């Protein structure tokens, strides 16, 4: 009996959803930083077990969104709830159950999909602190299972995979066995650049930045990939910050991005980066759609 299906990873920002996805598939396919709201799109990771194929869908953190960009991220996460076979809710062992977690749990009461609670970052707390969290989660919602894990140390991740597989429907493999994600190489290249911008800049810059890959050309004879990408910001002042004094900041962003791309693609990479200011793009539905973000949903009167 073989099982296959989709599992949505949801939770508030910064609980380790992308780190867990990377840990499960065994390769970094989702960018991770210490800053909340790093993930903006749904990212698929494929895990093949002996008796199952689990397609994980990483989602942006659920939070109270105010800007059109943030609204589009929350919409992308909420839409997953009705499209998957299993929902996996991540909570943070360090911070405990907070108001944001309670809001998400309340929204789960409308779904008939099996929900598994995952307590992440248990390596950062004492063992005796985990049981009260399990008891509290059990009171809040009828979770099918509650599984403590450490995504960063890969503790208990294999057990989590088997638990999820138990709730998937019977069915054949949906993707080839050697495939770990269905996102494009262009998307991965753009995300790597955006991660480096996020890590190397501060304040509002990461949240005002998008990356568009204009050129992705492989030369198999030379084992070389040529990539041209545009870092888009909202203001000329932000453009200056990313470029830095005498271009130093942009050069470092490019250096770190190139090295990570070379590891991921197993090829030499020639990377060119440009910076462009487009006024208030995060506030424009048209620009959001142009950049691949879903439009915000407006409340009907």
N, C-alpha and C positions, 0 to 999 in steps of 0.2 A: 504494500500500500504506500504510494508516494503522495506527498502533499505539496501544494504550492499556493502562494498568495502574497498579498501586500500587507505590510505592517507600517502604520503611521507613527512616527516619533514626535510627540508633542510635549510641551512644557513651557514654563516661563523662560525669558532670556537667561543665558549663562548657566544653565544647569548641566551642560555637557552633552547635549544631543549630538552635535557634530563629532565630538571626540569619541562618543560611543559608536557612532556609525563607522568612523575610520577604524576603530578597534575591531569591530565585527568583520569588516571586509578585508582587513589586513593591509590596507593601503590608504594613504591620505587622499580622499576624493572631495572632502568638504573642508573648507578653510576654518581655522580656529584661531581665536584671539581671546585676550582677557576682557575685551570690551563687549557689552551687551549688544544684541541686534546685529551681530556680524553676518549671520545667515539671512539672506533675503529671498532666496528661491527654494522651491522644493527640489531636493537632490536625492536621486535614487542610488541605493547601494544593494548589490546582489550577493547573497550568501548561499552557497551550495552545501548542503549536508547530505549524509548518506541516504536519508529517507525523505528529504524535503528541499525545496528551494524557497528561500524567504527573500522577498523584495522589500527592503526597508525604504521608507520615504521620510527623509529628514525635512523638517519644516522650520520656518522662522519662529522665534519665540513669541508666545502669546502675551500681549500686554495691552494697556490702554493706549490706543493709537490716536494721535492728533493730526499728524501731517498726512497728505495723500500717499506718500511713499510708505509710511508706517501702516496706513490702512490697507494698502495693497499686500503688504507682508502678512498682516493678520488674516486677511481674506484667504491668502494662499494656504495658511496653516489650517484654518477652520474648514476649508473645502475638503481637506484630506479625510476628515472624520466620516464623511458619507461615502468615501470611495475605497476604503481599505477593509480587509478581513479581520484585522486585529488592530487595536489602538494601544500604544505603549506610552504611558504618562511618566515622564521623568520628574523626580523631585530631588532637591539638594539636601544631602544629609547634614551639611555644615550649617545651612541657614534654617533648616527645619521647615515646617508647613507654614507658609505665610498667606497673606490675603490674596496675592496673585494666584497661588496654587488653589485656594478655595474657589475662586472665580472659575478657574478652568474645570475643576471637579464638578461644580454646579452645572456647567454647560454639557458635561458628559452624560448627565441624567436624561438627555433627550436622544441619545444614541442607543441602538440595540446591538451595537458591535461589542464583542468581548474586549474588555479593557484590562490590561496588566499594568500594575504600578511598579516602577523601578526606582529604588532609592540609590542614587549615584553619589560618588565621592565618599564612600564609607571608609576609605583609607585615611580620611582627614578627621575622623571622630573616634571616640572610644566605642568598643563593642556594646557596652551597656546602654549607650545612647540610641542604638538602632531599634531595639525592641519597642520602646515607647512610640517611635515613629510608625512602626508596623501596626501597632494597636490603634493609633490615631487614624491612620489611613483606612483601616478596616471599619471603623465607626463611620467614616465620611462617605464611603461608597462601596458597593459590592464588587470589588475587584476580583477577577478570576484568580489571580495570583499576585503576590507582592514579593519582588525579588531584589535583594540588596546587591549592588555591584560596585566595582571601581573601574570605570571606563579607562582611565589613564594607566592603570596597572593590570588591566584585563582580568581582574578577579571576578569569578562567577559568571563571566560572559558566556561561556559554553553552556552552562545550565540555563541561562536566559534564552539562548537560541532554542534549546530543546523544549522549554516551556511554550515559547511562541509557536513552534512547529506543531505542538499538540492541538492548537486551536485553529490551524489553517484547514481549508477544505481539501479534499482529495483532488488531485489533478496532475497534469504533466508539467515538466519544466517549461517555463515561459520564456526563458532566455538561455542562450548557449552557456555551457559550463565554464568557459574561460572568460566570461564577461563579468566585470565587477560593477559597472555603472552604465546607464544609458544616456548620460549627459555627453555633449560633444566635446572634442578636444579644444575647440575655440572657447567654450564656456569655462573649461578648467583653466585655460591660460588666463582668461580675464579675471577669474576668481583669485588666482595666485597673485596677480598684480594688485588686486584690491586688498588682499590680505596684507601685503607688504606696505601699502599706503596706510592701512589701519594701524599697523604696528609701529610705523616710523613717524606718524603725525599725531597731533593731539587735539583736544577740544572738539569743535564741530566738524573738523575736516573729514573724518571717516564717514560721517553721516550725510555729507554733502557730495560724496564721490561715487561715480559709476565708472566702469571700465568697458570699453567697446573694442573688440579685436577687429580691425579692418582687413588684416592680411594674415593668413595662416597657410604657409606653403611649404610642403615637404620636398626635400631632394634626397630620395632614398639612396642614390649612388654615393652621396657624400655623408649620409647619415646626419643631415642638417635640416633644421626647421627654421624658416624665416617668419618672424612674427612682428607685426606692427599693431600697436594698441594705443588708444586715446584714453587718457584719464580725464574724466569730465567733472567739473566742479560748478558751483553756483556763482562765484564772485571772482573778480580779478585778483583780489587780495588773497584768496585761497589758492589761486593759480601760482602766485608768487611764493607762497609757503611750500607748496609741493615741489616747485623747481628748486628753491633754496638758493643760497648765496653761490653765485657762479655755477649754478646747475648741480651743486653737490648732493642735495636731497634727492633729486630725480635720478641722478646717477646711482645712488645707493639703493633706491627702490628697484631700479632696473637690474642691478647686480644681484641682489638677493632673489628677485623673481626669476631671473635667468637660471641661477644655480638650482632652484627648486624645480623649474620646468625640465631642466636636463635630467634630474633624477627621475621625475615622473615619466617623461617621454622616452627615456633611455636613448637620447640623441643629443647632438650639439645644437644649441639654440642661438640664433642671432636675433636679438630683441631690440626693437626701436620703440621708444615711448614718447608720446606727445601729450601736452596738457591743453585743455580747452575749457573756457568758461561759458556756460549757458545759463543765463539768469533764471534763478528760482526753478530749476528743472524738477526739483523734488515736490513742487506744489502744482505741477501741470499734469493732468491726466493724459494729455496727448503725448507729452515727452516720456512719461512713465511707460506707456504702451510701446512707444518707439524703442525704448531700451529693454523691452521684454518683461516688464512688470505688469501684473494684472491690474486693471483699473479698479479704483475704489468703488465700493457699492454704496449707493446713496439710500438713505431711509425714505420709504414712501410715506407720504402724508395720508 
